[in-house]
């Protein structure tokens, strides 16, 4: 290997082939001859590549550790407010679950992006206004409205957190990056929770062996603390070490896209064969819409992962098929909602679902049109990304309407 490296020291293609043939041996032999060839651009580039800190190492700065520690402690304090202040948990958590972590993710991104004080103050005014609004909700108001406002407030504050991530709201590439971050956050959080679950089982099992039951204490304090830390830690890891899950998300999207296409087609056929339908079954319609949201998320994350990269026609064909089938699913759900409205009139739930489905249908048609243009060589994947990023504020406006205006309208 050493002689081969010396012979190919000015040939970048052959050097890369040697490196890939046996990376560890290549590094060892390269370091032995480095002093003899130091100073040439190609040799210096290889030295940097081989001997700087490994890109596979996990990097967390002191500033990140401070943010993680303070954020987790404060999030834990909020999660324990029902115990500290004697508040009913069934009242507190549905209304305030978004305030446990999102403010501290916002803090992290605000610091990282050097947001102006005015921007930071504006963001936290929105958080404060949301907290006051949802916790002073008139309890005599229909429970449907409370649930709708709570769900959409979480989505609205998720968008507010996104503003701290994006910094410049006009930056459409950063909007798409925020979607990508959410996919990576889910993957990293899942891995942390799996590891935490294994540690929990081992810890409780060890204490049981010596006759000490720590389950109640462990789940009331340590597990809650870990849950509060998970999204903050996952965010710090993904932002500082994108390689940790950067290769996982595309694989997941690539594997599940064709599987979901087949599942949706079989599901649509099964609807007609079984005789079940979403027109008269409210629970069925709810599951139908959750399925729709999940598929939309898969399309968005797939596009976010492929944006700016070289793509295969087969991948685009799968995404186009998925989009078309999802439009059919959306149309069935939309017709079911319109049927229920014609039968029983407008209600907060039916109106909210109608609005969301219309927005998703329009978004899907736009995405499908761009995907078709890509298949026919009249556009590239970046156009799909831009269309998604441009449309995101429409969803934000809708979450604001449902959260704050529906209680007045109904």
C-alpha positions as CSV (number, residue, x, y, z in Angstrom):
1,X,0.0,0.0,0.0
2,X,2.8,2.4,0.9
3,X,4.5,2.1,-2.6
4,X,1.1,2.5,-4.3
5,X,0.4,5.7,-2.4
6,X,3.8,7.1,-3.3
7,X,3.3,6.2,-7.0
8,X,-0.2,7.8,-7.0
9,X,0.6,10.8,-4.8
10,X,-0.3,13.3,-7.6
11,X,-3.3,11.3,-8.9
12,X,-6.5,12.2,-7.0
13,X,-8.6,9.5,-8.6
14,X,-6.2,6.7,-7.8
15,X,-5.6,8.0,-4.3
16,X,-9.4,7.8,-3.6
17,X,-9.5,4.3,-4.9
18,X,-6.6,3.2,-2.7
19,X,-8.3,4.9,0.3
20,X,-11.6,3.1,-0.3
21,X,-9.9,-0.3,-0.8
22,X,-8.5,-0.3,2.8
23,X,-9.1,2.9,4.8
24,X,-7.3,2.0,8.0
25,X,-4.2,0.8,6.2
26,X,-4.2,3.8,3.8
27,X,-4.3,6.2,6.8
28,X,-1.4,4.3,8.5
29,X,0.8,4.2,5.5
30,X,0.0,7.8,4.4
31,X,1.0,9.2,7.8
32,X,4.4,7.5,7.4
33,X,5.2,9.2,4.2
34,X,3.4,12.6,4.8
35,X,6.6,14.4,5.9
36,X,8.3,13.6,2.6
37,X,5.5,15.1,0.5
38,X,4.1,17.8,2.8
39,X,3.3,21.2,1.1
40,X,1.6,20.0,-2.0
41,X,-2.2,20.8,-2.1
42,X,-3.3,17.3,-2.7
43,X,-1.2,15.8,0.1
44,X,-2.3,18.6,2.5
45,X,-5.9,17.9,1.6
46,X,-5.5,14.2,2.4
47,X,-3.8,15.1,5.7
48,X,-6.7,17.2,6.8
49,X,-9.2,14.6,5.7
50,X,-7.5,11.8,7.5
51,X,-6.1,13.4,10.7
52,X,-8.6,16.1,11.7
53,X,-11.2,15.1,14.2
54,X,-13.4,12.4,12.8
55,X,-16.7,13.4,11.3
56,X,-18.2,10.5,13.0
57,X,-17.4,11.8,16.5
58,X,-20.2,13.4,18.5
59,X,-19.5,17.1,19.1
60,X,-21.3,19.1,21.8
61,X,-19.8,22.5,22.8
62,X,-19.8,23.9,26.3
63,X,-22.5,26.4,25.3
64,X,-24.7,23.6,24.1
65,X,-24.2,21.7,27.4
66,X,-25.3,24.9,29.3
67,X,-28.3,25.3,27.1
68,X,-29.2,21.6,27.5
69,X,-28.8,21.8,31.3
70,X,-30.8,25.0,31.8
71,X,-33.4,24.0,29.2
72,X,-34.0,20.6,30.7
73,X,-34.2,21.8,34.2
74,X,-36.8,24.5,33.3
75,X,-38.7,22.0,31.1
76,X,-38.8,19.6,34.0
77,X,-40.0,22.3,36.3
78,X,-42.9,23.1,34.0
79,X,-43.7,19.4,33.6
80,X,-43.9,19.1,37.4
81,X,-46.1,22.2,37.9
82,X,-49.2,20.1,38.5
83,X,-47.5,18.5,41.5
84,X,-45.9,21.7,42.7
85,X,-49.0,24.0,42.3
86,X,-51.7,21.4,42.9
87,X,-53.1,21.7,39.3
88,X,-55.2,18.9,37.9
89,X,-53.0,17.0,35.4
90,X,-55.9,16.3,33.0
91,X,-56.4,20.1,32.8
92,X,-52.7,21.1,32.7
93,X,-51.0,18.8,30.2
94,X,-53.5,18.9,27.3
95,X,-53.2,22.7,27.3
96,X,-49.6,23.1,28.2
97,X,-47.7,20.2,26.7
98,X,-46.2,22.5,24.0
99,X,-44.8,24.8,26.6
100,X,-42.7,22.1,28.2
101,X,-40.1,22.0,25.4
102,X,-40.8,24.3,22.5
103,X,-39.7,27.5,24.3
104,X,-36.3,26.0,25.0
105,X,-35.8,24.8,21.5
106,X,-36.7,28.3,20.5
107,X,-34.0,29.6,22.9
108,X,-31.4,27.3,21.4
109,X,-32.1,28.4,17.8
110,X,-32.3,32.1,18.8
111,X,-28.8,31.9,20.3
112,X,-27.4,29.8,17.4
113,X,-28.9,32.2,14.7
114,X,-28.0,35.4,16.7
115,X,-31.6,36.7,16.4
116,X,-32.1,40.3,17.3
117,X,-33.6,41.1,20.7
118,X,-36.7,42.4,19.0
119,X,-37.3,39.1,17.2
120,X,-36.7,37.1,20.4
121,X,-39.1,39.4,22.4
122,X,-41.7,39.0,19.7
123,X,-41.4,35.2,19.7
124,X,-41.8,34.9,23.5
125,X,-44.7,37.4,23.5
126,X,-46.5,34.9,21.2
127,X,-45.6,32.1,23.6
128,X,-46.9,34.1,26.6
129,X,-50.1,35.1,24.7
130,X,-50.7,31.4,23.8
131,X,-50.2,30.3,27.4
132,X,-52.5,32.9,28.8
133,X,-55.2,32.3,26.1
134,X,-55.3,28.5,26.5
135,X,-55.1,28.5,30.3
136,X,-57.9,31.1,30.7
137,X,-60.2,29.3,28.2
138,X,-63.8,29.5,29.4
139,X,-64.6,26.1,30.7
140,X,-68.2,26.5,29.7
141,X,-67.2,26.5,26.0
142,X,-67.7,23.2,24.1
143,X,-65.0,20.6,24.7
144,X,-64.5,20.3,21.0
145,X,-63.4,23.9,20.8
146,X,-60.9,23.4,23.7
147,X,-59.4,20.3,22.0
148,X,-59.2,22.0,18.6
149,X,-57.6,25.1,20.1
150,X,-55.1,23.0,22.1
151,X,-54.0,20.9,19.1
152,X,-53.7,23.9,16.7
153,X,-52.0,26.0,19.4
154,X,-49.3,23.4,19.5
155,X,-48.9,23.5,15.7
156,X,-48.9,27.3,15.8
157,X,-46.1,27.4,18.4
158,X,-44.2,24.8,16.4
159,X,-44.3,27.3,13.6
160,X,-43.1,30.1,16.0
161,X,-40.2,27.8,16.9
162,X,-39.6,27.4,13.2
163,X,-39.2,31.2,12.9
164,X,-36.3,31.1,15.4
165,X,-34.8,28.3,13.3
166,X,-35.2,30.1,10.0
167,X,-34.2,33.6,11.2
168,X,-35.1,35.3,7.9
169,X,-38.7,34.4,7.2
170,X,-38.3,35.0,3.5
171,X,-35.6,32.3,3.2
172,X,-37.5,29.4,1.6
173,X,-34.5,27.1,1.7
174,X,-34.4,27.4,5.5
175,X,-38.1,26.7,5.7
176,X,-37.5,23.4,3.9
177,X,-34.5,22.8,6.2
178,X,-36.8,23.2,9.2
179,X,-39.0,20.4,7.8
180,X,-35.9,18.3,7.4
181,X,-34.8,19.1,10.9
182,X,-38.2,17.8,12.2
183,X,-37.7,14.5,10.5
184,X,-34.2,14.2,11.9
185,X,-35.5,15.2,15.3
186,X,-38.0,12.3,15.3
187,X,-35.3,9.8,14.3
188,X,-32.8,11.0,16.9
189,X,-35.4,11.3,19.6
190,X,-36.6,7.7,18.9
191,X,-33.1,6.4,19.2
192,X,-32.5,8.2,22.5
193,X,-35.9,7.0,23.9
194,X,-35.1,3.4,22.9
195,X,-31.7,3.6,24.6
196,X,-33.4,5.2,27.6
197,X,-36.0,2.5,27.7
198,X,-33.3,-0.2,27.8
199,X,-31.5,1.6,30.6
200,X,-34.8,1.9,32.5
201,X,-35.4,-1.8,32.3
202,X,-31.9,-2.7,33.4
203,X,-31.9,-0.2,36.3
204,X,-35.3,-1.3,37.7
205,X,-34.3,-5.0,37.2
206,X,-31.1,-4.5,39.1
207,X,-32.8,-2.8,42.1
208,X,-35.5,-5.5,42.1
209,X,-32.7,-8.1,42.5
210,X,-31.7,-6.5,45.8
211,X,-35.3,-6.1,47.0
212,X,-35.7,-2.3,46.4
213,X,-38.7,-1.1,44.4
214,X,-37.8,2.2,42.7
215,X,-40.4,2.1,40.0
216,X,-42.6,5.0,41.3
217,X,-39.6,7.2,42.2
218,X,-37.9,6.4,38.9
219,X,-40.9,7.2,36.6
220,X,-42.0,10.2,38.6
221,X,-38.6,12.0,38.6
222,X,-35.8,10.4,36.5
223,X,-38.0,9.3,33.6
224,X,-39.8,12.6,33.4
225,X,-36.4,14.4,33.4
226,X,-35.2,12.2,30.6
227,X,-38.3,12.9,28.5
228,X,-37.8,16.6,29.0
229,X,-34.2,16.4,27.9
230,X,-34.8,14.1,24.9
231,X,-36.0,16.7,22.3
232,X,-33.4,19.3,23.4
233,X,-30.6,16.8,23.3
234,X,-31.8,15.4,20.0
235,X,-31.8,18.9,18.6
236,X,-28.3,19.7,19.7
237,X,-27.0,16.4,18.3
238,X,-28.7,16.8,14.9
239,X,-27.6,20.4,14.5
240,X,-24.0,19.9,15.5
241,X,-23.6,16.4,14.0
242,X,-25.8,16.2,10.9
243,X,-24.0,13.0,9.8
244,X,-25.5,11.1,12.8
245,X,-29.0,10.8,11.1
246,X,-28.3,12.5,7.8
247,X,-28.0,9.1,6.2
248,X,-30.8,7.5,8.1
249,X,-33.7,9.8,7.1
250,X,-33.2,9.3,3.4
251,X,-33.1,5.5,3.8
252,X,-36.3,5.6,5.9
253,X,-38.0,7.8,3.3
254,X,-36.8,5.6,0.5
255,X,-37.9,2.4,2.1
256,X,-41.3,3.5,3.3
257,X,-42.4,5.5,0.2
258,X,-43.1,2.5,-2.1
259,X,-44.5,0.5,0.9
260,X,-47.0,3.3,1.7
261,X,-48.0,3.5,-2.0
262,X,-48.9,-0.2,-2.0
263,X,-50.6,0.1,1.4
264,X,-52.8,3.1,0.3
265,X,-53.9,1.3,-2.9
266,X,-54.8,-1.8,-1.0
267,X,-56.5,0.3,1.6
268,X,-58.7,2.1,-1.0
269,X,-59.7,-1.2,-2.5
270,X,-60.5,-2.6,1.0
271,X,-62.8,0.3,1.7
272,X,-65.1,-0.7,-1.2
273,X,-64.7,-4.5,-0.6
274,X,-65.5,-4.3,3.1
275,X,-68.4,-1.9,2.9
276,X,-66.9,0.4,5.5
277,X,-66.8,4.1,4.6
278,X,-65.9,7.4,6.3
279,X,-69.2,9.0,5.4
280,X,-71.1,7.8,8.5
281,X,-68.3,6.7,10.8
282,X,-66.7,9.6,12.6
283,X,-63.8,7.5,14.0
284,X,-63.1,6.0,10.6
285,X,-62.9,9.5,9.2
286,X,-60.6,10.6,12.0
287,X,-58.2,7.8,11.3
288,X,-58.5,8.5,7.6
289,X,-57.3,12.1,8.1
290,X,-54.4,11.0,10.4
291,X,-53.3,8.7,7.7
292,X,-53.5,11.6,5.2
293,X,-51.3,13.8,7.5
294,X,-48.8,11.0,7.9
295,X,-48.5,10.4,4.1
296,X,-48.1,14.2,3.5
297,X,-45.3,14.3,6.1
298,X,-43.6,11.4,4.3
299,X,-43.8,13.2,0.9
300,X,-42.5,16.5,2.5
301,X,-39.6,14.8,4.2
302,X,-38.7,12.8,1.1
303,X,-38.6,16.0,-1.0
304,X,-36.6,17.8,1.7
305,X,-34.0,15.0,1.7
306,X,-33.7,15.0,-2.1
307,X,-33.7,18.7,-2.6
308,X,-30.4,19.9,-4.1
309,X,-29.2,16.3,-4.8
310,X,-29.0,14.2,-7.9
311,X,-32.2,12.1,-8.1
312,X,-33.3,9.0,-9.9
313,X,-36.3,8.9,-12.1
314,X,-37.6,5.8,-10.2
315,X,-37.6,7.8,-6.9
316,X,-39.5,10.6,-8.5
317,X,-42.0,8.1,-10.1
318,X,-42.6,6.6,-6.6
319,X,-43.2,10.0,-5.1
320,X,-45.5,11.0,-8.0
321,X,-47.5,7.8,-7.6
322,X,-47.7,8.5,-3.8
323,X,-48.9,12.0,-4.4
324,X,-51.6,10.9,-6.9
325,X,-52.9,8.2,-4.6
326,X,-52.9,10.6,-1.7
327,X,-54.9,13.1,-3.7
328,X,-57.5,10.3,-4.2
329,X,-57.4,9.5,-0.4
330,X,-57.8,13.2,0.3
331,X,-60.7,13.5,-2.1
332,X,-62.5,10.6,-0.4
333,X,-62.0,12.3,3.0
334,X,-63.1,15.7,1.7
335,X,-66.3,14.2,0.2
336,X,-67.0,12.5,3.5
337,X,-66.6,15.8,5.4
338,X,-68.9,17.7,2.9
339,X,-71.4,14.9,3.3
340,X,-71.4,15.1,7.1
341,X,-71.7,18.9,6.9
342,X,-74.7,18.7,4.5
343,X,-76.4,16.2,6.9
344,X,-75.6,17.8,10.3
345,X,-74.4,21.3,9.5
346,X,-71.2,23.1,10.4
347,X,-69.4,22.3,13.8
348,X,-66.0,23.3,15.0
349,X,-64.6,19.9,14.3
350,X,-66.1,19.5,10.8
351,X,-65.1,23.1,9.8
352,X,-61.5,22.6,11.0
353,X,-61.2,19.3,9.2
354,X,-62.7,20.7,6.0
355,X,-60.3,23.6,6.0
356,X,-57.3,21.4,6.7
357,X,-58.2,19.0,3.9
358,X,-58.8,21.7,1.4
359,X,-55.4,23.2,2.2
360,X,-53.7,19.8,2.0
361,X,-55.5,19.0,-1.3
362,X,-54.3,22.3,-2.9
363,X,-50.7,21.6,-1.6
364,X,-50.8,18.1,-3.0
365,X,-52.0,19.2,-6.4
366,X,-49.1,21.8,-6.6
367,X,-46.5,19.2,-5.5
368,X,-47.9,16.6,-7.9
369,X,-47.7,19.1,-10.8
370,X,-44.1,19.8,-10.0
371,X,-43.3,16.1,-9.7
372,X,-44.8,15.5,-13.1
373,X,-42.7,18.3,-14.6
374,X,-39.6,16.6,-13.2
375,X,-40.6,13.2,-14.7
376,X,-41.0,14.9,-18.1
377,X,-37.6,16.7,-17.7
378,X,-39.2,20.2,-17.5
379,X,-38.2,21.0,-13.9
380,X,-35.8,19.9,-11.1
381,X,-36.5,18.8,-7.5
382,X,-35.7,22.2,-6.2
383,X,-38.9,23.5,-7.6
384,X,-40.9,21.0,-5.5
385,X,-39.0,22.2,-2.4
386,X,-39.6,25.8,-3.2
387,X,-43.3,25.2,-3.7
388,X,-43.6,23.4,-0.3
389,X,-41.6,26.1,1.4
390,X,-43.8,28.8,-0.2
391,X,-47.0,27.1,1.0
392,X,-46.0,26.6,4.6
393,X,-47.2,30.0,5.8
394,X,-50.7,29.1,4.6
395,X,-50.8,26.3,7.2
396,X,-49.5,28.7,9.9
397,X,-52.3,31.1,9.2
398,X,-54.9,28.3,9.4
399,X,-53.6,27.1,12.8
400,X,-53.9,30.7,14.0
401,X,-57.5,30.9,12.8
402,X,-58.5,27.7,14.5
403,X,-56.7,28.4,17.7
404,X,-57.8,32.0,18.4
405,X,-60.8,32.7,16.1
406,X,-62.8,29.5,16.3
407,X,-63.8,30.1,19.9
408,X,-65.3,33.5,18.8
409,X,-66.9,32.1,15.6
410,X,-68.6,29.2,17.4
